[in-house]
């Protein structure tokens, strides 16, 4: 080799943008370049003469590829974490003598800390995107004004005006009403009338999210917070609503321990992700809805009184459909024409059919009316809908008398209160599903209960050994 080249070889290695470590057949350091000094934070003088295996044993490096390169006589790669937290990519190559024996190992070292940080950021962005897609797939991010289930009829005009006044503020709004009256549609309407209309509208269905997941779904979590957690953490539904509105449907189903955390968010505007200690400021307007009597729930200890009074600042009680009968023809016509266009089936809702709709009690409210109009357009054999085509007999009018349970029907036999109540609930669900011919949607309408709530109750009963279906 040219002596001139040998004289300047050290400067040549120092010009490399990668770190270089050269060791002998026994992993003893012979040379490191200036770049590796910068990456490791150790001087050349400190490293030369030391064995890579000894440095690993001291805990300064966690990985060294030199021994494997020398042993295998081939290229070996790895990732090294230094005591300063920096991550380095290692690529070791053997140097052979004329007899084919490994006499040295040269390792090229690159700093991948920045790349790893970027990967973490990308993972966080991916989780955010997945969260938004997940919300969108459950109708959480639909435009708040794209659902016309809530017809602005003259009978409802005063109600809409009250809602409009509330929408202009940022106070929490509590929507009350029976199942199917359109509480979720009203929440979207309020969002659309507010100054946040161009920001996200996030729906949280408190009754359908698993109790084991609801905390992380609402508040998000940091990486490694629990087994199976994403490395970069995940944003929660409340954070996803930042700048806009978060709608808590079936707020009465929210577990007590999470009611405390929600109360803190309402009072202070901060949330804490699962596994974190640092609060995050989130600006999101809260709308909540329930078909429960929250005052009774508070008295029974099932709902926090302080959260109830915090939500009770602005209350909208949506009347059931049977109390605004002038809306029935308008809504029936709207839904009927909508589904006729959707399925490309021109049809007529006759005057006699409309009279029958007016006489009906509508226990399932607007949701039942909408579903019935869709069913008619899809299944009616004629183009003109007559009273006999209506399936009004499948639902029980609100004035119907419920069967009385006689004292002698109770069989205690050592069972506690909760076991007895589960048994009665099981009987009630079985009876409703049986009366509806096994149609779960019809059974939920019959019971004035959301399908998600009914399925959750069925799963809970099955966990206690009671078979409903």
C-alpha positions as CSV (number, residue, x, y, z in Angstrom):
1,X,0.0,0.0,0.0
2,X,1.2,3.5,-0.9
3,X,2.9,5.0,2.3
4,X,1.4,8.3,1.3
5,X,-2.1,6.9,1.5
6,X,-1.4,5.1,4.8
7,X,-0.1,8.4,6.3
8,X,-3.5,10.1,5.7
9,X,-5.8,7.1,6.2
10,X,-7.0,8.4,9.6
11,X,-8.0,11.7,8.0
12,X,-9.8,9.8,5.3
13,X,-11.9,7.9,7.9
14,X,-12.6,11.1,9.8
15,X,-14.2,12.5,6.6
16,X,-16.9,9.8,6.7
17,X,-20.4,10.9,7.7
18,X,-20.8,7.4,9.3
19,X,-19.1,6.4,12.5
20,X,-16.3,3.8,12.1
21,X,-15.1,1.3,14.7
22,X,-12.2,-1.1,13.8
23,X,-11.4,-4.0,16.1
24,X,-9.0,-7.0,16.0
25,X,-9.9,-10.7,16.0
26,X,-10.4,-10.5,19.8
27,X,-12.9,-7.5,19.5
28,X,-10.3,-5.1,20.9
29,X,-10.7,-1.5,19.5
30,X,-8.0,-0.5,17.1
31,X,-9.5,2.7,15.8
32,X,-12.5,4.9,15.8
33,X,-13.1,8.0,13.7
34,X,-14.2,11.4,14.7
35,X,-17.9,10.9,13.8
36,X,-18.1,7.9,16.2
37,X,-16.6,10.1,19.0
38,X,-19.4,12.6,18.3
39,X,-22.1,9.9,18.3
40,X,-21.0,8.0,21.4
41,X,-19.8,10.9,23.5
42,X,-16.5,9.0,24.3
43,X,-13.0,10.0,23.2
44,X,-10.8,8.0,20.9
45,X,-8.2,7.6,23.6
46,X,-10.8,6.1,26.0
47,X,-12.1,3.5,23.5
48,X,-8.9,2.3,21.8
49,X,-7.5,-0.8,23.5
50,X,-10.9,-1.7,25.1
51,X,-12.8,-4.8,24.1
52,X,-16.4,-4.3,22.8
53,X,-17.5,-7.1,25.0
54,X,-16.2,-5.4,28.1
55,X,-17.9,-2.2,27.3
56,X,-21.2,-4.1,26.9
57,X,-20.6,-5.8,30.2
58,X,-20.2,-2.4,31.8
59,X,-23.6,-1.3,30.5
60,X,-22.3,1.5,28.4
61,X,-23.4,-0.2,25.2
62,X,-26.2,-2.8,25.1
63,X,-25.1,-4.4,21.8
64,X,-21.9,-5.1,19.9
65,X,-21.7,-6.9,16.6
66,X,-17.9,-7.4,16.5
67,X,-17.9,-10.8,18.3
68,X,-20.5,-12.2,15.9
69,X,-18.8,-10.9,12.8
70,X,-15.5,-12.5,13.9
71,X,-17.2,-15.7,14.8
72,X,-19.3,-16.1,11.7
73,X,-17.0,-14.4,9.2
74,X,-19.9,-12.6,7.6
75,X,-21.8,-9.3,7.7
76,X,-23.8,-8.8,10.9
77,X,-26.1,-5.9,11.6
78,X,-27.8,-4.6,14.8
79,X,-29.1,-1.7,16.8
80,X,-27.1,-0.2,19.7
81,X,-28.6,1.9,22.4
82,X,-26.1,4.1,24.2
83,X,-26.4,5.2,27.9
84,X,-27.3,8.7,26.6
85,X,-30.4,7.2,24.9
86,X,-29.1,7.6,21.4
87,X,-29.9,4.7,18.9
88,X,-27.2,3.6,16.5
89,X,-27.5,1.3,13.5
90,X,-24.5,-1.1,13.3
91,X,-23.2,-2.9,10.2
92,X,-20.1,-5.0,10.8
93,X,-17.9,-6.6,8.1
94,X,-15.1,-9.1,8.5
95,X,-11.5,-8.4,7.2
96,X,-9.6,-11.6,6.1
97,X,-5.9,-12.4,5.9
98,X,-4.4,-14.4,3.0
99,X,-5.4,-17.6,4.6
100,X,-9.0,-16.7,4.9
101,X,-9.0,-16.1,8.6
102,X,-10.8,-13.1,10.2
103,X,-8.2,-10.7,11.5
104,X,-10.3,-7.6,11.9
105,X,-13.8,-6.3,12.0
106,X,-14.9,-2.9,10.6
107,X,-18.2,-1.6,11.8
108,X,-20.1,1.3,10.2
109,X,-22.4,3.2,12.6
110,X,-25.3,5.5,11.8
111,X,-27.5,7.6,14.1
112,X,-31.1,6.4,13.7
113,X,-32.5,8.3,16.7
114,X,-34.1,10.9,14.4
115,X,-35.5,8.2,12.1
116,X,-37.0,6.4,15.1
117,X,-38.5,9.7,16.4
118,X,-40.0,10.3,13.0
119,X,-41.4,6.7,13.0
120,X,-43.0,7.4,16.4
121,X,-44.5,10.6,15.1
122,X,-45.8,8.8,12.0
123,X,-47.3,6.1,14.2
124,X,-49.1,8.7,16.3
125,X,-50.4,10.4,13.1
126,X,-51.5,7.0,11.9
127,X,-53.3,6.3,15.2
128,X,-55.0,9.7,14.9
129,X,-56.1,8.9,11.3
130,X,-57.4,5.5,12.4
131,X,-59.3,7.1,15.3
132,X,-61.0,9.6,12.9
133,X,-61.8,6.8,10.4
134,X,-63.2,4.7,13.2
135,X,-65.4,7.7,14.3
136,X,-66.4,8.4,10.8
137,X,-67.5,4.8,10.2
138,X,-69.8,5.0,13.2
139,X,-71.3,8.3,11.9
140,X,-69.3,10.4,14.4
141,X,-67.9,12.9,11.9
142,X,-70.8,13.1,9.5
143,X,-71.9,16.7,8.7
144,X,-74.1,17.8,11.5
145,X,-76.6,19.2,9.0
146,X,-77.0,16.2,6.6
147,X,-79.7,14.3,8.5
148,X,-83.2,15.6,8.1
149,X,-84.9,13.2,10.6
150,X,-85.9,16.3,12.6
151,X,-88.4,18.1,10.5
152,X,-88.9,21.7,11.4
153,X,-92.6,21.7,11.5
154,X,-94.8,24.6,12.8
155,X,-95.4,22.6,16.0
156,X,-91.7,22.4,16.6
157,X,-90.7,25.9,15.7
158,X,-90.6,27.2,19.3
159,X,-88.5,24.2,20.2
160,X,-86.1,24.9,17.4
161,X,-85.8,28.6,18.4
162,X,-84.9,27.6,22.0
163,X,-82.3,25.2,20.6
164,X,-80.9,28.0,18.4
165,X,-80.4,30.3,21.4
166,X,-78.6,27.6,23.3
167,X,-76.4,26.7,20.3
168,X,-75.0,30.2,20.2
169,X,-73.4,29.6,23.7
170,X,-70.8,27.1,24.8
171,X,-72.6,25.8,27.8
172,X,-73.2,22.0,28.1
173,X,-76.6,21.0,26.7
174,X,-78.7,18.1,28.1
175,X,-81.2,16.5,25.6
176,X,-83.9,14.4,27.2
177,X,-86.5,12.3,25.5
178,X,-87.7,8.8,24.8
179,X,-85.8,6.4,22.6
180,X,-86.2,7.3,18.9
181,X,-87.3,10.9,19.3
182,X,-84.2,12.2,17.4
183,X,-81.8,13.3,20.2
184,X,-78.8,12.5,18.1
185,X,-80.2,14.5,15.2
186,X,-81.0,17.4,17.5
187,X,-77.4,17.3,18.8
188,X,-76.1,17.6,15.2
189,X,-78.6,20.4,14.5
190,X,-77.3,22.3,17.5
191,X,-73.7,21.8,16.4
192,X,-74.7,23.1,12.9
193,X,-76.3,26.2,14.4
194,X,-73.3,27.0,16.6
195,X,-70.1,28.9,15.9
196,X,-68.3,25.5,15.8
197,X,-70.1,24.2,12.8
198,X,-67.0,23.9,10.7
199,X,-65.2,21.8,13.3
200,X,-65.6,18.1,14.2
201,X,-68.8,16.6,15.6
202,X,-67.9,13.5,17.6
203,X,-70.5,11.1,18.8
204,X,-69.7,8.9,21.9
205,X,-72.2,6.1,22.4
206,X,-71.8,5.4,26.1
207,X,-74.0,2.4,26.0
208,X,-72.2,0.4,23.3
209,X,-68.5,0.9,24.1
210,X,-67.1,-2.0,26.1
211,X,-66.6,-1.1,29.8
212,X,-63.0,-2.3,29.6
213,X,-62.3,0.1,26.7
214,X,-64.4,3.2,27.4
215,X,-61.7,5.0,29.4
216,X,-59.1,4.7,26.7
217,X,-61.7,5.4,24.0
218,X,-62.8,8.7,25.7
219,X,-59.5,10.0,27.0
220,X,-56.9,8.2,24.8
221,X,-53.7,6.7,26.1
222,X,-49.9,7.0,26.0
223,X,-47.6,4.4,24.5
224,X,-47.2,1.3,26.7
225,X,-50.1,2.3,29.0
226,X,-51.3,-1.3,28.9
227,X,-50.7,-4.6,27.2
228,X,-51.5,-4.3,23.5
229,X,-51.3,-0.4,23.5
230,X,-49.9,1.3,20.4
231,X,-46.3,2.3,20.8
232,X,-47.1,6.0,20.1
233,X,-50.3,6.1,22.1
234,X,-53.7,7.0,20.8
235,X,-55.9,10.1,20.8
236,X,-59.3,9.8,22.5
237,X,-62.7,10.8,21.3
238,X,-62.8,14.0,23.4
239,X,-59.4,15.2,22.0
240,X,-60.7,14.3,18.5
241,X,-63.5,16.8,19.1
242,X,-61.1,19.7,19.9
243,X,-62.6,22.9,18.6
244,X,-65.9,21.3,17.9
245,X,-68.6,19.3,19.8
246,X,-68.5,16.0,21.6
247,X,-71.9,14.3,21.9
248,X,-72.4,11.8,24.8
249,X,-75.3,9.7,23.7
250,X,-76.9,7.6,26.5
251,X,-74.9,9.5,29.1
252,X,-76.8,7.6,31.9
253,X,-74.9,4.5,30.9
254,X,-71.5,6.0,31.7
255,X,-69.7,4.2,34.6
256,X,-69.5,6.2,37.8
257,X,-65.7,6.3,37.9
258,X,-65.7,7.9,34.4
259,X,-68.4,10.4,35.4
260,X,-65.8,11.9,37.8
261,X,-63.3,12.4,35.0
262,X,-66.0,13.8,32.7
263,X,-67.0,16.3,35.4
264,X,-63.4,17.4,35.6
265,X,-63.3,18.0,31.9
266,X,-66.5,20.0,32.1
267,X,-65.2,22.1,35.0
268,X,-61.6,22.6,33.9
269,X,-61.5,21.8,30.2
270,X,-58.6,19.3,30.7
271,X,-58.2,15.5,30.2
272,X,-55.5,13.1,31.2
273,X,-54.7,10.2,28.9
274,X,-54.6,6.7,30.4
275,X,-51.0,6.0,31.7
276,X,-50.1,9.7,31.7
277,X,-49.8,12.3,34.5
278,X,-49.8,15.5,32.5
279,X,-53.2,17.1,31.8
280,X,-54.1,18.2,28.3
281,X,-56.2,21.3,27.6
282,X,-59.1,20.5,25.2
283,X,-61.6,23.0,23.9
284,X,-64.7,21.0,23.1
285,X,-68.4,21.8,23.6
286,X,-70.4,19.0,25.4
287,X,-73.9,17.8,24.4
288,X,-75.3,14.9,26.3
289,X,-78.5,12.9,25.8
290,X,-80.4,10.2,27.7
291,X,-83.8,8.6,27.8
292,X,-83.3,7.9,31.5
293,X,-84.7,9.9,34.4
294,X,-81.4,11.2,35.7
295,X,-83.0,12.6,38.9
296,X,-84.1,9.1,39.9
297,X,-80.6,7.8,38.9
298,X,-79.0,10.4,41.2
299,X,-81.3,9.4,44.1
300,X,-80.5,5.7,43.5
301,X,-76.7,6.4,43.4
302,X,-76.3,5.5,39.8
303,X,-75.4,9.0,38.6
304,X,-73.3,11.7,40.2
305,X,-75.4,14.6,41.4
306,X,-72.6,17.1,40.7
307,X,-72.3,15.9,37.1
308,X,-76.1,16.0,36.7
309,X,-76.4,19.6,37.9
310,X,-73.4,20.6,35.7
311,X,-75.2,19.2,32.7
312,X,-78.6,20.6,33.7
313,X,-77.6,24.2,32.9
314,X,-79.4,24.0,29.5
315,X,-82.0,21.3,29.0
316,X,-84.0,20.4,25.9
317,X,-86.8,17.9,26.5
318,X,-87.8,16.6,23.1
319,X,-91.5,15.6,23.0
320,X,-92.4,12.1,21.8
321,X,-94.0,11.8,18.4
322,X,-97.5,11.0,19.8
323,X,-97.5,14.5,21.4
324,X,-96.9,16.2,18.1
325,X,-99.2,14.4,15.7
326,X,-99.2,17.2,13.2
327,X,-95.6,16.2,12.5
328,X,-96.5,12.6,11.5
329,X,-97.8,13.3,8.0
330,X,-94.9,15.6,7.3
331,X,-92.3,13.1,8.4
332,X,-94.0,10.1,6.8
333,X,-94.1,11.9,3.5
334,X,-90.5,13.0,3.7
335,X,-89.2,9.6,4.6
336,X,-91.4,7.8,2.1
337,X,-90.3,10.1,-0.8
338,X,-86.7,9.8,0.3
339,X,-86.7,6.0,0.2
340,X,-88.8,5.9,-3.0
341,X,-86.0,8.0,-4.7
342,X,-83.3,5.9,-3.1
343,X,-84.6,2.6,-4.3
344,X,-86.0,4.0,-7.6
345,X,-89.5,2.9,-6.8
346,X,-92.2,5.6,-7.4
347,X,-95.0,4.9,-4.9
348,X,-98.0,6.6,-3.3
349,X,-98.8,6.8,0.4
350,X,-102.6,6.9,0.3
351,X,-104.8,9.1,2.4
352,X,-106.3,6.1,4.3
353,X,-102.8,4.9,5.1
354,X,-101.8,8.3,6.4
355,X,-105.0,8.3,8.6
356,X,-103.9,4.9,10.1
357,X,-100.5,6.4,10.8
358,X,-102.1,9.2,12.7
359,X,-104.1,6.8,14.9
360,X,-101.0,4.8,15.9
361,X,-99.2,5.4,19.2
362,X,-95.6,5.3,17.9
363,X,-93.8,3.9,20.9
364,X,-90.6,3.9,18.8
365,X,-91.1,7.5,17.8
366,X,-89.4,9.0,14.8
367,X,-87.0,6.1,14.4
368,X,-89.9,3.7,14.1
369,X,-91.7,5.9,11.6
370,X,-88.5,6.1,9.5
371,X,-87.9,2.4,9.6
372,X,-91.5,1.7,8.7
373,X,-91.4,3.9,5.6
374,X,-88.2,2.2,4.4
375,X,-89.8,-1.2,5.0
376,X,-92.9,-0.2,3.0
377,X,-90.9,1.0,0.0
378,X,-88.9,-2.2,0.0
379,X,-91.6,-4.8,0.7
380,X,-94.9,-3.4,-0.3
381,X,-96.3,-5.5,-3.3
382,X,-98.3,-2.6,-4.8
383,X,-97.3,0.9,-5.8
384,X,-100.1,2.4,-3.6
385,X,-99.7,1.8,0.1
386,X,-103.0,0.9,1.9
387,X,-103.7,0.5,5.6
388,X,-103.4,-3.3,5.3
389,X,-99.8,-2.9,4.1
390,X,-98.8,-1.2,7.4
391,X,-97.2,-3.3,10.1
392,X,-98.7,-1.2,13.0
393,X,-99.8,-4.3,15.0
394,X,-96.1,-5.2,15.7
395,X,-95.7,-2.4,18.2
396,X,-97.6,-1.8,21.4
397,X,-99.3,1.6,21.8
398,X,-98.1,3.7,24.7
399,X,-101.4,3.4,26.6
400,X,-101.2,-0.4,26.6
401,X,-101.5,-2.0,30.0
402,X,-98.4,-4.0,31.1
403,X,-99.2,-7.4,32.6
404,X,-99.1,-7.4,36.3
405,X,-96.6,-9.7,38.1
406,X,-98.3,-11.4,41.0
407,X,-96.6,-11.9,44.3
408,X,-96.8,-15.7,44.0
409,X,-94.8,-15.6,40.8
410,X,-91.6,-14.8,42.8
411,X,-89.6,-17.8,43.8
412,X,-86.8,-16.5,46.1
413,X,-85.2,-19.8,47.2
414,X,-82.2,-18.1,48.6
415,X,-81.6,-15.9,45.5
416,X,-80.5,-12.3,46.2
417,X,-82.1,-9.2,44.8
418,X,-79.8,-8.9,41.8
419,X,-80.4,-12.5,40.8
420,X,-84.1,-12.0,41.0
421,X,-84.0,-8.8,38.9
422,X,-81.8,-10.5,36.3
423,X,-84.3,-13.4,36.1
424,X,-87.2,-10.9,35.5
425,X,-85.2,-9.0,32.9
426,X,-84.4,-12.2,31.1
427,X,-88.1,-13.1,31.0
428,X,-89.1,-9.7,29.8
429,X,-86.5,-9.7,27.0
430,X,-87.5,-13.3,25.9
431,X,-91.2,-12.2,25.8
432,X,-90.5,-9.1,23.7
433,X,-88.3,-11.0,21.2
434,X,-90.9,-13.8,21.0
435,X,-93.8,-11.4,20.4
436,X,-91.8,-9.9,17.5
437,X,-91.0,-13.3,15.9
438,X,-87.3,-13.1,16.8
439,X,-86.9,-9.7,15.2
440,X,-84.4,-7.9,17.5
441,X,-85.0,-4.5,15.9
442,X,-88.7,-4.8,16.4
443,X,-88.2,-6.0,20.0
444,X,-86.1,-3.0,20.8
445,X,-88.8,-0.7,19.4
446,X,-91.4,-2.6,21.5
447,X,-89.4,-2.0,24.6
448,X,-88.5,1.6,23.7
449,X,-84.8,0.6,24.1
450,X,-81.8,1.2,21.8
451,X,-80.7,-2.0,20.1
452,X,-77.2,-1.5,21.5
453,X,-78.6,-1.3,25.0
454,X,-80.7,-4.4,24.5
455,X,-77.7,-6.4,23.1
456,X,-75.5,-5.3,26.0
457,X,-78.2,-6.5,28.5
458,X,-78.4,-9.8,26.7
459,X,-74.6,-10.3,26.9
460,X,-74.6,-9.4,30.5
461,X,-77.4,-11.9,31.3
462,X,-75.5,-14.6,29.4
463,X,-72.4,-13.9,31.5
464,X,-74.6,-14.8,34.5
465,X,-75.8,-18.1,32.9
466,X,-79.2,-16.8,31.7
467,X,-80.0,-17.5,28.0
468,X,-82.2,-15.0,26.3
469,X,-82.1,-16.1,22.7
